[in-house]
Amino acid sequence: MELTETMVSPMNDGAETREPAKETKKSTVRLVIADDHPIVRDGLKKLLLLEDDFEVVGEASDGREVLDKVRELDPDVLLLDLRMPNLDGLAALQALPQINKRTRVIVLTASEDKNEFVQAMKLGCSGIVLKQTAPDLIVKSIRKVHSGEIWLDSHTTAAVMRQFSSGMDTGLSGNGAKGRERSPLSTREREIVALVAQGYKNKEMAEKMFISEQTVKNHLHNIFDKLGVSDRLELALYAIHKGLHLAADAPKG
C-alpha cells in the first residue's frame, strides 16, 4: 500500500455536524499555516499559492497565535505543526473545538512519534502529513481533507495501526468482555464498515442503504462489540488494516 487516503470524518456522531466548507470564491480553499520556523511557513506558502484554488489567509508561529488566527479568520483548513512554543500543537488542537468546529486540521510534522499521531487523531485532526512528504501529496492531502475525508499516508497509517493492532487483533483473546469469541461480521456489517471508512455519517448510510438511522446505530454497536473497537476512528483504522475500506459501495436496497 503506497497511500491511504480515505477514512472516516469526525469521530463523534453526537457532536455538532460540520457545515460545508466555506467558499469565498469558486472552490477556494482558505488556509492558515502554523509553524514556528519562518522558512517553513514561507516555503509552504509559496508551494500552496501555486494552486489557483488555494488562498493562504494567515500564518501563526506559536500555539496561542493559532487559536487567535482560527478565531479571526475562520479558515477551511489549518496546517498545524506539533512542536511550537507557548502552546504546542496538540494543546492547540485540543482547544480548537471550543473556538471553531468547522476548520479542518492537518497536522504537518517532522515527528515520527506514533503516540503523537494517535493522540492527534483522537483530538480530531483530519490528517497527518510528514514534512518530508512530496509537495504534490501535501497539496493532495489538503484537497482530500477539505472534501471531508481523512488523510494518512502509508507511513503514518502503519505507525497508527501498530498502536491499535494489539487491541484489534490479539486483544480479542484477552480478559473480560473482549475475551469471548467474536462472531464474524455479516455482509451488511461489512458494508457499513466500508462506508464508515469512506467518510459516511450515520444518516447518509441510512439513506444509501434504505434503512433507518437507528438500524445503522444498532449495526455499529454490534460491530464495535465484535471487533473490540471503541469508536469510529479505531473502526476506520481496522478497516484500512484489513482492506475493508476498498470494498465497493454498499448496494442500495
C-alpha positions as CSV (number, residue, x, y, z in Angstrom):
1,M,0.0,0.0,0.0
2,E,1.6,3.2,-1.1
3,L,-1.1,5.6,0.1
4,T,-4.1,5.5,2.3
5,E,-6.4,8.5,1.5
6,T,-9.9,7.7,2.6
7,M,-11.1,7.1,6.1
8,V,-13.7,8.4,8.4
9,S,-14.7,12.0,9.0
10,P,-15.1,13.5,12.6
11,M,-15.5,10.6,15.0
12,N,-18.4,11.6,17.3
13,D,-21.8,11.3,15.7
14,G,-23.2,13.1,18.7
15,A,-21.1,16.1,18.1
16,E,-22.3,19.1,16.1
17,T,-22.1,18.3,12.4
18,R,-19.6,20.4,10.5
19,E,-21.0,22.8,8.0
20,P,-20.0,22.6,4.3
21,A,-16.6,24.2,3.6
22,K,-16.8,27.9,3.3
23,E,-16.1,29.4,-0.2
24,T,-15.2,33.0,-0.7
25,K,-15.0,32.4,-4.4
26,K,-15.4,29.3,-6.6
27,S,-13.8,26.3,-4.9
28,T,-11.3,28.4,-3.0
29,V,-9.7,26.6,0.0
30,R,-8.7,29.2,2.7
31,L,-5.7,28.1,4.6
32,V,-3.8,29.1,7.7
33,I,-0.2,27.8,8.2
34,A,1.1,27.3,11.7
35,D,4.8,26.6,12.2
36,D,7.4,28.3,14.4
37,H,10.0,28.3,11.6
38,P,9.6,31.3,9.2
39,I,11.4,29.4,6.4
40,V,8.9,26.5,6.7
41,R,5.9,28.9,6.6
42,D,7.4,30.7,3.6
43,G,8.1,27.6,1.7
44,L,4.7,26.1,2.3
45,K,3.0,29.4,1.3
46,K,4.9,29.5,-2.0
47,L,4.0,25.9,-2.7
48,L,0.3,26.3,-1.9
49,L,-0.1,29.6,-3.8
50,L,0.9,27.7,-7.0
51,E,-2.6,26.3,-6.8
52,D,-5.3,28.5,-8.3
53,D,-7.9,27.4,-5.7
54,F,-5.7,27.8,-2.6
55,E,-5.6,31.0,-0.6
56,V,-3.3,31.4,2.4
57,V,-5.2,33.8,4.6
58,G,-3.0,33.7,7.7
59,E,0.1,32.4,9.4
60,A,0.9,31.6,13.1
61,S,4.2,31.0,14.8
62,D,3.0,29.6,18.1
63,G,0.0,27.7,19.6
64,R,-1.7,30.7,21.1
65,E,-1.5,32.6,17.8
66,V,-3.0,29.6,16.1
67,L,-6.1,29.9,18.2
68,D,-6.3,33.7,17.6
69,K,-5.9,33.3,13.8
70,V,-8.5,30.5,13.6
71,R,-11.0,32.6,15.6
72,E,-10.3,35.7,13.5
73,L,-10.0,34.2,10.0
74,D,-12.2,31.0,10.1
75,P,-10.1,29.1,7.6
76,D,-11.2,25.9,5.8
77,V,-8.0,24.1,6.6
78,L,-5.3,24.6,9.2
79,L,-1.8,23.2,8.6
80,L,-0.6,22.7,12.2
81,D,2.9,21.9,13.4
82,L,3.1,19.9,16.6
83,R,6.3,21.4,18.1
84,M,5.6,25.1,18.8
85,P,6.3,27.5,21.7
86,N,3.8,28.8,24.2
87,L,1.2,26.2,23.4
88,D,2.2,23.1,21.5
89,G,0.2,21.7,18.5
90,L,-1.6,19.0,20.5
91,A,-2.8,21.5,23.1
92,A,-3.9,23.9,20.4
93,L,-5.7,21.0,18.6
94,Q,-7.5,20.2,21.9
95,A,-8.6,23.8,22.3
96,L,-9.8,24.3,18.7
97,P,-13.3,22.8,19.0
98,Q,-14.2,25.5,21.5
99,I,-13.2,28.1,19.0
100,N,-14.2,26.7,15.6
101,K,-15.8,23.4,14.8
102,R,-15.7,24.0,11.1
103,T,-12.0,24.3,10.4
104,R,-10.4,21.0,9.4
105,V,-6.8,20.4,10.7
106,I,-3.9,18.7,9.0
107,V,-1.0,18.0,11.3
108,L,2.2,18.7,9.4
109,T,5.1,17.4,11.4
110,A,8.7,16.2,11.3
111,S,7.9,14.0,14.3
112,E,7.7,10.2,13.8
113,D,6.3,9.6,17.3
114,K,3.3,7.2,16.7
115,N,1.9,8.2,20.1
116,E,1.6,11.8,18.9
117,F,-0.1,10.6,15.7
118,V,-2.7,8.6,17.7
119,Q,-3.3,11.5,20.1
120,A,-3.7,14.0,17.3
121,M,-6.3,11.7,15.6
122,K,-8.1,11.3,18.9
123,L,-8.2,15.0,19.3
124,G,-9.9,15.4,16.0
125,C,-7.4,16.2,13.3
126,S,-8.4,15.3,9.8
127,G,-4.9,14.3,8.5
128,I,-1.3,13.7,9.4
129,V,1.4,14.6,6.9
130,L,5.1,14.3,7.5
131,K,7.2,17.3,6.4
132,Q,9.3,15.2,4.2
133,T,6.3,14.3,2.1
134,A,6.4,15.1,-1.6
135,P,4.9,18.5,-2.3
136,D,2.2,17.1,-4.6
137,L,1.0,14.8,-1.8
138,I,0.8,17.8,0.6
139,V,-1.5,19.5,-2.0
140,K,-3.5,16.3,-2.4
141,S,-3.9,15.9,1.3
142,I,-5.4,19.4,1.6
143,R,-7.9,18.7,-1.2
144,K,-8.9,15.4,0.4
145,V,-9.4,16.9,3.9
146,H,-11.2,19.9,2.5
147,S,-13.7,17.5,0.8
148,G,-14.4,15.8,4.1
149,E,-12.0,12.8,4.1
150,I,-9.2,12.0,6.4
151,W,-5.7,11.7,5.1
152,L,-3.0,9.3,6.4
153,D,-0.1,8.4,4.2
154,S,1.3,4.8,4.2
155,H,4.0,5.7,6.9
156,T,1.6,7.3,9.4
157,T,-1.1,4.7,8.7
158,A,1.4,1.9,9.6
159,A,2.5,3.8,12.7
160,V,-1.1,4.3,13.9
161,M,-2.1,0.8,13.1
162,R,0.8,-0.6,15.1
163,Q,-0.6,1.4,18.1
164,F,-4.1,0.0,17.7
165,S,-3.3,-3.5,16.3
166,S,-3.0,-5.3,19.7
167,G,-6.4,-4.2,20.7
168,M,-7.9,-5.0,17.3
169,D,-6.3,-8.4,16.9
170,T,-4.6,-10.1,19.8
171,G,-6.6,-8.1,22.3
172,L,-9.7,-10.0,21.3
173,S,-8.4,-13.0,23.1
174,G,-7.7,-11.1,26.3
175,N,-9.7,-10.9,29.5
176,G,-13.2,-9.5,30.2
177,A,-15.7,-8.6,27.5
178,K,-13.0,-8.7,24.8
179,G,-12.1,-12.2,25.8
180,R,-15.1,-14.1,24.5
181,E,-15.0,-15.4,20.9
182,R,-16.3,-13.0,18.3
183,S,-18.7,-13.8,15.6
184,P,-17.6,-12.8,12.0
185,L,-19.1,-9.7,10.6
186,S,-22.2,-10.1,8.5
187,T,-22.3,-8.9,4.9
188,R,-24.4,-5.9,5.9
189,E,-21.9,-5.1,8.8
190,R,-19.0,-5.2,6.4
191,E,-20.8,-2.8,4.1
192,I,-21.3,-0.4,7.0
193,V,-17.6,-0.7,8.0
194,A,-16.7,0.2,4.4
195,L,-19.0,3.2,4.4
196,V,-17.7,4.4,7.7
197,A,-14.1,4.2,6.4
198,Q,-15.2,6.2,3.3
199,G,-16.4,9.0,5.5
200,Y,-20.2,8.5,5.6
201,K,-22.2,9.7,8.6
202,N,-25.0,7.6,10.1
203,K,-27.7,9.5,8.3
204,E,-26.0,9.2,5.0
205,M,-25.5,5.5,5.4
206,A,-29.2,5.1,6.3
207,E,-30.3,6.9,3.2
208,K,-27.9,5.0,1.0
209,M,-28.8,1.6,2.3
210,F,-32.6,2.3,2.7
211,I,-32.6,1.5,6.4
212,S,-33.3,3.7,9.4
213,E,-30.7,5.7,11.2
214,Q,-31.4,3.7,14.3
215,T,-30.7,0.4,12.4
216,V,-27.3,1.9,11.4
217,K,-26.6,2.7,15.1
218,N,-27.6,-0.8,16.1
219,H,-25.3,-2.3,13.5
220,L,-22.4,-0.1,14.6
221,H,-23.0,-1.2,18.2
222,N,-22.7,-4.8,17.2
223,I,-19.6,-4.1,15.0
224,F,-17.9,-2.3,17.9
225,D,-18.6,-5.3,20.1
226,K,-17.5,-7.9,17.6
227,L,-14.2,-6.1,16.8
228,G,-13.4,-4.8,20.2
229,V,-13.0,-1.2,19.0
230,S,-14.3,1.8,21.0
231,D,-15.0,4.5,18.4
232,R,-15.2,5.3,14.7
233,L,-11.5,6.2,14.4
234,E,-10.5,2.7,15.6
235,L,-13.1,1.2,13.3
236,A,-11.8,3.1,10.3
237,L,-8.2,2.1,11.1
238,Y,-9.3,-1.5,11.4
239,A,-11.0,-1.2,8.0
240,I,-7.8,0.1,6.5
241,H,-5.7,-2.6,8.2
242,K,-8.0,-5.3,6.8
243,G,-8.6,-3.7,3.4
244,L,-12.3,-3.3,4.1
245,H,-12.3,0.3,3.0
246,L,-11.6,-0.9,-0.5
247,A,-14.9,-2.6,-0.7
248,A,-17.4,-1.4,-3.3
249,D,-20.1,1.0,-2.1
250,A,-22.9,-0.8,-0.3
251,P,-25.7,-1.8,-2.7
252,K,-29.0,0.0,-2.4
253,G,-31.9,-1.9,-1.0
